[in-house]
């Protein structure tokens, strides 16, 4: 982990966050397991509400997207794991279909400060 855990990290200007677009980013903090691996996340608008999650499937620990910026299912209703098709609700990350049903994505704390969207890992 970084020497200052759980610090806020700028991701993008709030003006760049547009409906239907996902912003991918790398967190300064590293994963605990496997030790030292980079942590990535994604940010998007759910309706008008910004949301951010770690880009890690709770079932296999793999990244969710099948291409850069592609996280949604073909109906554009749910976040989908490209590896095994699990579906997650955008509003809270809950898995509603697939092998990790009942589990959830790790939601990141989020704030807007000085026109920037910032994220941090939850405490």
Buried (B, 14 or more C-beta within 10 A) or exposed (E): EEEEEEEEBEBBEBEEBEEEEBBBBEBBBEBEEEEEEEBBBBBBBEEEEBBBBBBBBBBEEEBBBEEEEEBBBEEEEBBBBBBEEBBBBBEEBBBEEBBBEEBBBBBBEBEEEEEBBBBBBEE
